[in-house]
Amino acid sequence: MGANLSRASKQENVSTTLSSGITDVAVTMDVTDATQLNYPSYLVIDRVDASGTLKSTSLWEYVKVTNIVGNTLTITRAQGGSTGQAHSSGAVVEAVMTAALQEEYYAAFNPEHTATGGHVMSAATIANLTNGLMAVTSMASIYILHISNSLNVSGASVSGLGLNPTWFISSIGTSGKNAGKPMAMPRGGAWKFVNVTLSGNSSSPSVYFDINKNFASIFATGTRPKVAGGTFVSTASIATQTFNQGDVFNVDLDFAGNDVAATVTLAGR
């Protein structure tokens, strides 16, 4: 959801006139032409007369426009310390830059930026965050974080950050150990499930994959992922789920059939 900050007019020096008079408490007003106005926005009524001569400041009234339908404006009266008062038909209405508008932007942007323009984010929970470059501080939890390049974390601790190491094996045309190169874990955690996806339908009766923690299988006997006449297998039958920082994982291809590529993913928490 946006901050709903006030907007400037669509062009510079926009003005119109009241097509009918308003009382001091009216919450709508009709103007002769609202096509160049935006909302939310600020307007001033009776700052000048029809010839452009400046009026007494006691006659000026600032209003905030919260909706526009045709040439009818919904307004909040007596903004910026001005006084709500009656205005006659033909009164000049101008789009202006006000102190209240500047305060809106200050209140929205100042807490989110450092003195040098850096962005500071402080929030309890972000459900989904996709970004190429962001510095995040004082964050309680991020539910899903997609990182396009790298994650640089400095702080006391990071918890609940999911790990999903993935091995791409360009060819499973021959059986062999260490088909997926060793990968050290940056922190501890636990595995939830394993996915194996082949690039084509396997014609072999069975293609087995083994994932090792510190070069010992994480699966109980007979529960290794097996692709039999298909392209995908997923299993949550992991005997050794937990791991520590620095533990090394790799993929073994214990039996292979035809020459297809494979992607093996461990899903952690």
Residue frames as qw, qx, qy, qz and C-alpha x, y, z in Angstrom:
[[0.000, 0.889, 0.457, 0.000, 0.00, 0.00, 0.00],
 [0.401, 0.518, -0.025, 0.755, 1.30, 3.46, -0.90],
 [0.281, -0.234, -0.471, 0.803, 1.84, 6.27, 1.59],
 [0.064, 0.799, 0.582, 0.140, -0.99, 8.27, -0.05],
 [0.336, -0.394, -0.040, 0.855, 1.17, 11.39, -0.12],
 [0.325, 0.810, 0.245, -0.422, -0.28, 14.56, -1.61],
 [0.637, 0.247, 0.478, 0.552, 0.40, 15.23, -5.26],
 [0.051, -0.398, 0.143, 0.905, 1.19, 18.30, -7.29],
 [0.613, 0.592, 0.190, -0.487, -1.08, 19.50, -10.09],
 [0.834, 0.280, 0.410, 0.239, -0.64, 18.03, -13.57],
 [0.496, 0.624, 0.078, 0.598, 0.84, 21.28, -14.86],
 [0.369, -0.134, -0.314, 0.864, 2.55, 24.32, -13.37],
 [0.100, 0.111, 0.103, -0.983, 0.59, 27.36, -12.13],
 [0.199, -0.391, -0.824, -0.359, -2.80, 25.65, -12.27],
 [0.165, 0.184, 0.463, -0.851, -5.80, 27.68, -11.16],
 [0.124, -0.455, -0.771, -0.428, -9.55, 27.55, -11.62],
 [0.252, -0.240, 0.197, -0.917, -12.57, 29.23, -10.02],
 [0.261, 0.234, 0.836, -0.423, -15.53, 28.19, -7.92],
 [0.118, -0.276, -0.682, -0.667, -18.56, 27.57, -10.15],
 [0.477, -0.690, -0.386, -0.385, -20.80, 28.13, -7.14],
 [0.146, -0.673, 0.442, -0.574, -20.27, 29.57, -3.68],
 [0.665, -0.152, -0.711, 0.173, -19.53, 27.46, -0.60],
 [0.534, -0.805, -0.061, -0.251, -20.29, 27.90, 3.08],
 [0.075, -0.750, 0.601, -0.267, -17.66, 27.89, 5.79],
 [0.584, -0.284, 0.729, -0.215, -18.35, 24.21, 6.57],
 [0.842, 0.419, -0.100, -0.325, -19.03, 22.73, 3.10],
 [0.642, -0.387, 0.636, 0.185, -17.09, 19.50, 2.47],
 [0.611, 0.318, 0.569, 0.449, -17.41, 19.59, -1.32],
 [0.114, 0.721, -0.030, -0.683, -16.94, 22.36, -3.83],
 [0.705, 0.533, 0.430, 0.184, -17.55, 22.67, -7.55],
 [0.233, -0.586, 0.309, 0.712, -14.96, 24.32, -9.79],
 [0.576, 0.654, -0.088, -0.483, -15.13, 25.34, -13.42],
 [0.765, 0.484, -0.424, -0.027, -12.32, 23.01, -14.51],
 [0.685, -0.583, 0.429, -0.082, -10.67, 20.25, -12.47],
 [0.923, 0.370, -0.096, 0.035, -8.89, 18.48, -15.34],
 [0.495, 0.602, -0.458, 0.428, -5.41, 19.63, -14.25],
 [0.436, -0.607, 0.447, -0.492, -5.90, 18.88, -10.56],
 [0.555, 0.095, -0.821, 0.092, -4.77, 15.75, -8.70],
 [0.630, -0.584, 0.182, -0.478, -5.77, 14.27, -5.37],
 [0.366, -0.819, -0.334, 0.291, -4.83, 14.08, -2.63],
 [0.443, 0.375, 0.050, 0.813, -3.55, 17.63, -2.97],
 [0.202, -0.592, -0.395, 0.673, -3.66, 21.07, -1.42],
 [0.207, 0.636, 0.405, 0.623, -5.44, 24.13, -2.83],
 [0.153, -0.337, -0.357, 0.858, -5.82, 27.71, -1.67],
 [0.096, 0.731, 0.618, 0.274, -9.04, 29.69, -2.14],
 [0.073, -0.968, -0.209, -0.122, -9.24, 33.50, -2.39],
 [0.648, -0.347, 0.063, 0.675, -5.49, 34.16, -2.29],
 [0.116, -0.145, 0.306, 0.934, -5.92, 36.51, -5.25],
 [0.506, 0.523, 0.350, -0.590, -8.91, 38.14, -6.95],
 [0.771, 0.506, 0.385, 0.036, -9.95, 37.61, -10.58],
 [0.395, 0.898, -0.174, 0.084, -7.38, 40.18, -11.79],
 [0.807, 0.181, -0.367, 0.425, -4.55, 38.50, -9.87],
 [0.059, -0.687, 0.313, -0.653, -4.32, 41.11, -7.14],
 [0.406, -0.009, -0.820, 0.403, -3.24, 39.66, -3.80],
 [0.509, -0.670, -0.314, -0.439, -5.96, 39.64, -1.14],
 [0.356, -0.652, 0.481, -0.465, -5.59, 39.97, 2.60],
 [0.287, 0.227, -0.925, 0.103, -4.12, 36.83, 4.13],
 [0.367, 0.040, 0.676, -0.638, -7.10, 36.65, 6.48],
 [0.727, 0.339, 0.009, -0.596, -9.23, 35.71, 3.45],
 [0.427, 0.401, -0.789, -0.186, -7.01, 32.85, 2.30],
 [0.812, -0.237, 0.410, -0.341, -8.19, 29.34, 3.07],
 [0.182, 0.406, -0.875, -0.189, -6.12, 26.22, 2.44],
 [0.870, -0.011, 0.219, -0.441, -8.07, 23.02, 1.78],
 [0.229, -0.320, 0.898, 0.197, -6.99, 19.44, 1.19],
 [0.719, 0.241, -0.287, -0.585, -8.60, 17.64, -1.76],
 [0.471, -0.245, 0.834, -0.150, -9.31, 13.98, -0.95],
 [0.500, 0.316, 0.792, 0.154, -11.36, 13.05, -4.03],
 [0.212, 0.399, -0.254, -0.855, -12.32, 14.42, -7.44],
 [0.427, 0.390, 0.811, 0.089, -15.36, 13.37, -9.47],
 [0.320, 0.777, 0.404, 0.361, -15.77, 15.45, -12.60],
 [0.192, 0.585, -0.133, 0.777, -15.49, 19.04, -11.39],
 [0.634, -0.688, -0.062, -0.348, -16.65, 18.26, -7.84],
 [0.407, 0.420, -0.658, 0.475, -13.91, 18.18, -5.21],
 [0.730, -0.594, -0.337, -0.001, -14.21, 16.58, -1.78],
 [0.286, 0.633, -0.341, 0.633, -12.27, 18.78, 0.62],
 [0.607, -0.509, -0.461, 0.400, -11.00, 19.00, 4.20],
 [0.055, 0.923, 0.142, 0.352, -11.28, 22.58, 5.35],
 [0.322, -0.916, 0.183, -0.158, -9.05, 25.07, 7.19],
 [0.922, 0.019, -0.084, 0.377, -5.65, 23.49, 6.52],
 [0.585, 0.276, -0.130, 0.752, -2.29, 24.98, 7.53],
 [0.241, -0.362, -0.416, 0.799, -3.71, 27.21, 10.24],
 [0.134, -0.176, -0.344, -0.913, -6.14, 28.95, 7.89],
 [0.350, 0.194, 0.574, -0.714, -9.79, 29.65, 8.79],
 [0.170, 0.384, 0.863, 0.280, -12.80, 27.92, 7.26],
 [0.170, 0.484, 0.198, -0.835, -14.99, 30.62, 5.72],
 [0.609, 0.625, 0.468, -0.139, -17.55, 31.19, 3.00],
 [0.243, -0.310, 0.506, 0.767, -16.30, 31.82, -0.55],
 [0.528, 0.565, 0.165, -0.612, -18.32, 33.27, -3.40],
 [0.797, 0.432, 0.391, 0.156, -18.87, 31.90, -6.88],
 [0.482, 0.832, -0.080, 0.264, -15.96, 32.97, -9.07],
 [0.475, -0.797, 0.370, 0.049, -13.42, 32.85, -6.21],
 [0.526, 0.621, -0.581, -0.019, -9.99, 31.88, -7.52],
 [0.908, -0.331, 0.253, -0.048, -8.79, 28.39, -6.55],
 [0.373, 0.752, -0.544, -0.005, -5.05, 27.64, -6.97],
 [0.960, -0.082, -0.200, 0.177, -2.92, 24.52, -6.72],
 [0.051, -0.883, 0.375, -0.278, -0.10, 25.30, -4.31],
 [0.669, 0.117, -0.619, 0.394, 2.90, 23.88, -2.50],
 [0.486, -0.761, -0.013, -0.430, 2.12, 24.12, 1.21],
 [0.119, -0.563, 0.719, -0.391, 3.93, 23.58, 4.49],
 [0.798, -0.104, 0.445, -0.393, 1.52, 20.73, 5.23],
 [0.892, 0.425, -0.134, -0.072, 2.51, 18.96, 2.00],
 [0.356, 0.647, -0.603, 0.302, 6.18, 19.33, 2.85],
 [0.438, -0.421, 0.644, -0.464, 5.53, 17.89, 6.33],
 [0.938, 0.118, 0.152, -0.288, 3.79, 14.86, 4.79],
 [0.778, 0.510, -0.339, 0.140, 6.87, 14.04, 2.73],
 [0.043, 0.625, -0.635, 0.451, 9.23, 14.70, 5.64],
 [0.674, -0.289, 0.504, -0.457, 7.25, 12.43, 7.96],
 [0.957, 0.230, 0.063, -0.167, 7.18, 9.66, 5.33],
 [0.766, 0.531, -0.268, 0.245, 10.78, 9.76, 4.11],
 [0.035, -0.775, 0.496, -0.389, 12.93, 11.07, 6.96],
 [0.720, -0.425, 0.496, -0.235, 12.58, 8.01, 9.24],
 [0.948, 0.221, 0.227, 0.019, 13.45, 5.71, 6.32],
 [0.668, 0.625, -0.130, 0.383, 16.74, 7.34, 5.29],
 [0.671, -0.406, -0.120, 0.609, 20.10, 8.08, 6.80],
 [0.066, -0.845, 0.027, 0.531, 21.76, 11.49, 6.62],
 [0.142, -0.430, 0.647, 0.614, 23.68, 10.35, 3.52],
 [0.594, 0.282, -0.310, -0.687, 20.57, 9.08, 1.73],
 [0.183, 0.112, -0.976, -0.031, 20.87, 5.39, 2.62],
 [0.652, -0.314, -0.343, -0.598, 17.65, 3.47, 3.16],
 [0.075, -0.183, 0.839, -0.507, 16.80, 2.15, 6.62],
 [0.638, -0.247, -0.506, -0.525, 14.01, -0.38, 7.06],
 [0.085, -0.132, 0.812, -0.562, 12.61, -1.31, 10.44],
 [0.695, -0.097, -0.249, -0.667, 9.62, -3.65, 10.50],
 [0.663, -0.280, 0.611, -0.331, 8.30, -6.65, 12.36],
 [0.659, 0.118, 0.733, 0.120, 7.52, -8.91, 9.41],
 [0.352, 0.499, -0.405, -0.680, 7.89, -8.79, 5.63],
 [0.859, 0.159, 0.421, -0.245, 5.83, -11.49, 3.92],
 [0.811, 0.345, 0.308, 0.360, 7.62, -11.37, 0.53],
 [0.091, -0.891, 0.210, 0.391, 10.66, -9.27, -0.38],
 [0.809, 0.302, 0.293, 0.411, 12.35, -9.39, -3.76],
 [0.026, 0.980, -0.116, -0.157, 15.18, -6.96, -4.33],
 [0.783, 0.486, -0.201, 0.333, 18.52, -6.65, -6.05],
 [0.444, 0.239, -0.415, 0.758, 20.28, -4.46, -3.47],
 [0.453, -0.740, -0.183, -0.462, 19.01, -3.55, -0.02],
 [0.236, 0.242, -0.697, 0.633, 20.38, -2.86, 3.42],
 [0.621, -0.538, -0.421, -0.385, 18.04, -4.13, 6.12],
 [0.188, 0.249, -0.670, 0.674, 18.42, -3.32, 9.81],
 [0.321, -0.008, 0.592, -0.739, 16.33, -4.06, 12.90],
 [0.628, 0.044, -0.499, -0.595, 14.29, -6.76, 11.20],
 [0.643, -0.254, 0.582, -0.427, 12.37, -9.24, 13.33],
 [0.628, 0.060, 0.770, 0.098, 11.55, -11.72, 10.56],
 [0.380, 0.439, -0.446, -0.681, 11.54, -12.09, 6.80],
 [0.832, 0.096, 0.457, -0.300, 9.22, -14.85, 5.64],
 [0.823, 0.348, 0.332, 0.302, 10.50, -15.22, 2.06],
 [0.099, -0.843, 0.271, 0.455, 13.65, -13.42, 0.90],
 [0.830, 0.452, 0.219, 0.241, 14.71, -13.70, -2.75],
 [0.312, -0.767, 0.309, 0.468, 18.32, -12.59, -3.19],
 [0.734, 0.673, -0.014, -0.092, 19.43, -11.98, -6.76],
 [0.520, 0.679, -0.449, 0.258, 23.18, -11.83, -6.19],
 [0.510, 0.118, -0.678, 0.516, 24.54, -12.02, -2.64],
 [0.549, -0.767, -0.266, -0.197, 23.55, -11.68, 1.00],
 [0.414, 0.353, -0.470, 0.695, 25.90, -9.72, 3.25],
 [0.599, -0.702, -0.324, -0.210, 24.86, -9.97, 6.89],
 [0.347, 0.297, -0.546, 0.702, 26.62, -8.26, 9.77],
 [0.551, -0.521, 0.052, -0.650, 25.14, -8.58, 13.23],
 [0.426, -0.403, 0.723, -0.366, 24.83, -10.75, 16.27],
 [0.395, 0.064, 0.916, -0.008, 22.68, -13.44, 14.71],
 [0.503, 0.159, -0.394, -0.753, 20.44, -14.42, 11.85],
 [0.334, 0.037, 0.910, -0.244, 17.78, -16.98, 12.61],
 [0.573, 0.491, 0.564, -0.335, 15.09, -18.65, 10.55],
 [0.329, 0.670, -0.382, -0.544, 16.81, -17.91, 7.24],
 [0.929, 0.170, 0.303, -0.123, 16.05, -20.85, 4.97],
 [0.149, -0.541, 0.710, 0.425, 18.83, -22.64, 3.10],
 [0.851, 0.394, 0.259, -0.230, 18.17, -24.32, -0.23],
 [0.216, -0.544, 0.680, 0.442, 21.48, -25.62, -1.62],
 [0.816, 0.486, 0.169, -0.264, 21.08, -26.79, -5.21],
 [0.408, -0.378, 0.699, 0.449, 23.33, -28.93, -7.39],
 [0.708, 0.580, -0.068, -0.398, 23.07, -28.99, -11.17],
 [0.586, -0.250, 0.722, 0.269, 24.48, -32.16, -12.70],
 [0.357, 0.540, -0.349, -0.677, 24.91, -31.66, -16.42],
 [0.668, 0.236, -0.621, -0.336, 24.97, -35.35, -17.29],
 [0.657, -0.329, 0.598, -0.319, 23.97, -38.55, -15.49],
 [0.768, 0.419, -0.400, -0.274, 25.08, -40.75, -18.34],
 [0.642, 0.196, -0.694, 0.259, 27.46, -42.66, -16.08],
 [0.701, -0.658, -0.275, 0.023, 27.33, -43.71, -12.44],
 [0.527, 0.384, -0.338, 0.678, 29.79, -42.00, -10.17],
 [0.469, -0.607, -0.435, 0.471, 30.55, -40.63, -6.77],
 [0.238, -0.544, -0.048, 0.803, 30.64, -36.88, -6.10],
 [0.313, 0.544, 0.588, 0.509, 28.44, -35.94, -9.05],
 [0.113, -0.922, -0.185, -0.320, 27.49, -32.82, -7.10],
 [0.465, 0.419, -0.437, 0.646, 30.47, -30.94, -5.68],
 [0.457, -0.421, -0.620, 0.479, 30.86, -30.49, -1.89],
 [0.086, -0.684, -0.142, -0.710, 29.14, -27.47, -0.33],
 [0.329, -0.130, -0.655, 0.668, 29.79, -26.18, 3.22],
 [0.214, -0.776, -0.564, -0.184, 26.82, -24.79, 5.14],
 [0.160, 0.542, -0.184, 0.804, 27.10, -21.18, 6.40],
 [0.393, -0.348, 0.445, -0.725, 25.00, -21.95, 9.48],
 [0.114, 0.050, 0.977, -0.176, 23.18, -24.76, 11.27],
 [0.577, 0.090, -0.059, -0.810, 19.63, -25.86, 10.61],
 [0.541, 0.067, 0.826, -0.141, 17.52, -28.82, 9.53],
 [0.132, 0.086, -0.708, -0.688, 16.44, -30.23, 6.18],
 [0.608, 0.191, 0.361, -0.681, 12.75, -30.58, 5.33],
 [0.850, 0.344, 0.388, -0.088, 12.76, -32.41, 1.99],
 [0.313, -0.370, 0.623, 0.613, 14.73, -33.17, -1.17],
 [0.681, 0.624, 0.175, -0.341, 13.67, -32.58, -4.78],
 [0.405, -0.256, 0.685, 0.549, 15.28, -34.17, -7.84],
 [0.594, 0.679, 0.184, -0.390, 14.28, -33.01, -11.33],
 [0.598, -0.052, 0.609, 0.519, 15.59, -34.52, -14.56],
 [0.154, 0.466, -0.268, -0.829, 15.79, -32.66, -17.86],
 [0.562, 0.168, -0.575, -0.570, 14.13, -35.56, -19.68],
 [0.904, -0.200, 0.055, -0.374, 12.20, -38.77, -19.06],
 [0.231, -0.538, 0.811, -0.012, 14.46, -41.43, -17.61],
 [0.797, 0.202, -0.440, -0.362, 14.40, -44.65, -19.65],
 [0.286, 0.270, -0.861, 0.323, 16.38, -46.48, -16.97],
 [0.556, -0.468, -0.680, -0.094, 14.36, -48.61, -14.51],
 [0.510, -0.814, -0.229, 0.156, 15.77, -46.58, -11.63],
 [0.421, 0.578, -0.225, 0.662, 18.08, -43.62, -11.11],
 [0.632, -0.634, -0.367, 0.255, 19.26, -43.24, -7.50],
 [0.190, 0.732, -0.218, 0.617, 20.60, -40.09, -5.88],
 [0.694, -0.461, -0.425, 0.356, 22.35, -39.97, -2.54],
 [0.016, 0.859, -0.131, 0.495, 23.03, -36.82, -0.52],
 [0.758, -0.132, -0.455, 0.448, 25.83, -36.98, 2.02],
 [0.301, -0.926, 0.094, -0.209, 26.56, -34.99, 5.16],
 [0.275, -0.730, 0.625, 0.009, 30.29, -34.99, 5.78],
 [0.374, 0.390, -0.791, -0.287, 30.44, -37.82, 3.21],
 [0.094, 0.122, 0.964, -0.217, 27.89, -40.06, 4.98],
 [0.170, -0.406, -0.680, -0.587, 24.36, -40.52, 3.56],
 [0.274, -0.094, 0.359, -0.887, 21.54, -38.52, 5.17],
 [0.752, -0.036, -0.280, -0.596, 19.04, -41.23, 4.09],
 [0.676, -0.249, 0.654, -0.231, 18.17, -44.46, 5.84],
 [0.201, -0.152, 0.896, 0.366, 18.79, -47.64, 3.84],
 [0.187, 0.413, 0.860, 0.233, 16.33, -47.99, 0.99],
 [0.074, 0.835, 0.456, -0.299, 14.98, -44.41, 1.16],
 [0.279, -0.325, 0.318, 0.846, 17.27, -42.60, -1.28],
 [0.490, 0.585, 0.057, -0.644, 15.49, -40.52, -3.96],
 [0.431, 0.013, 0.827, 0.360, 14.76, -42.78, -6.95],
 [0.467, 0.475, -0.136, -0.733, 13.54, -41.57, -10.32],
 [0.425, 0.045, 0.894, 0.133, 11.88, -44.53, -12.04],
 [0.259, 0.446, 0.736, 0.439, 10.59, -43.90, -15.56],
 [0.015, -0.918, -0.397, 0.010, 9.85, -40.21, -14.90],
 [0.404, 0.616, -0.080, 0.671, 11.39, -36.77, -14.49],
 [0.195, -0.613, 0.282, -0.712, 10.75, -35.77, -10.85],
 [0.681, -0.353, -0.627, 0.134, 10.90, -37.19, -7.34],
 [0.154, -0.645, 0.299, -0.686, 10.55, -35.56, -3.92],
 [0.720, -0.277, -0.623, 0.132, 11.09, -37.10, -0.53],
 [0.312, -0.767, 0.233, -0.509, 10.86, -35.97, 3.09],
 [0.951, -0.296, -0.075, 0.043, 12.29, -39.27, 4.39],
 [0.367, 0.689, -0.451, 0.433, 15.55, -37.81, 5.66],
 [0.804, -0.356, -0.425, 0.216, 17.14, -39.76, 8.50],
 [0.519, -0.307, -0.170, 0.779, 19.78, -37.14, 9.33],
 [0.140, 0.869, 0.409, 0.239, 17.92, -33.82, 9.20],
 [0.296, -0.937, 0.017, 0.187, 20.00, -31.52, 11.40],
 [0.736, 0.358, -0.049, 0.572, 23.30, -29.93, 10.42],
 [0.440, -0.743, -0.090, 0.496, 25.78, -27.48, 11.86],
 [0.243, 0.931, -0.206, -0.177, 27.72, -24.57, 10.49],
 [0.051, -0.663, 0.725, 0.182, 30.59, -25.91, 8.40],
 [0.702, 0.068, 0.707, -0.053, 29.03, -29.32, 7.70],
 [0.114, 0.398, -0.626, -0.661, 29.76, -30.37, 4.11],
 [0.721, 0.333, 0.522, -0.312, 27.10, -31.78, 1.79],
 [0.120, 0.400, -0.673, -0.610, 27.52, -33.37, -1.63],
 [0.833, 0.255, 0.120, -0.476, 25.53, -35.49, -4.07],
 [0.280, -0.268, 0.886, 0.253, 26.41, -39.00, -5.21],
 [0.730, 0.293, -0.231, -0.573, 24.91, -40.60, -8.30],
 [0.548, -0.312, 0.769, -0.106, 24.79, -44.27, -7.42],
 [0.499, 0.218, 0.792, 0.276, 23.25, -45.57, -10.64],
 [0.257, 0.559, -0.096, -0.783, 22.49, -43.86, -13.90],
 [0.680, 0.398, 0.612, 0.069, 20.76, -44.70, -17.13],
 [0.523, 0.653, 0.328, 0.439, 20.38, -42.43, -20.12],
 [0.433, 0.005, -0.068, 0.899, 22.22, -39.14, -20.59],
 [0.133, -0.833, -0.378, -0.381, 20.04, -36.42, -19.03],
 [0.155, 0.415, -0.389, 0.808, 20.76, -33.50, -16.69],
 [0.516, -0.559, -0.644, 0.083, 19.58, -33.36, -13.10],
 [0.066, -0.589, 0.232, -0.771, 18.86, -30.64, -10.54],
 [0.602, -0.354, -0.675, 0.238, 19.01, -31.68, -6.88],
 [0.125, -0.610, 0.128, -0.772, 17.70, -29.31, -4.20],
 [0.407, -0.288, -0.743, 0.446, 17.78, -29.61, -0.42],
 [0.240, -0.702, -0.212, -0.636, 15.07, -27.52, 1.27],
 [0.459, -0.101, -0.640, 0.609, 15.99, -26.34, 4.76],
 [0.307, -0.847, -0.316, -0.298, 14.67, -24.19, 7.55]]
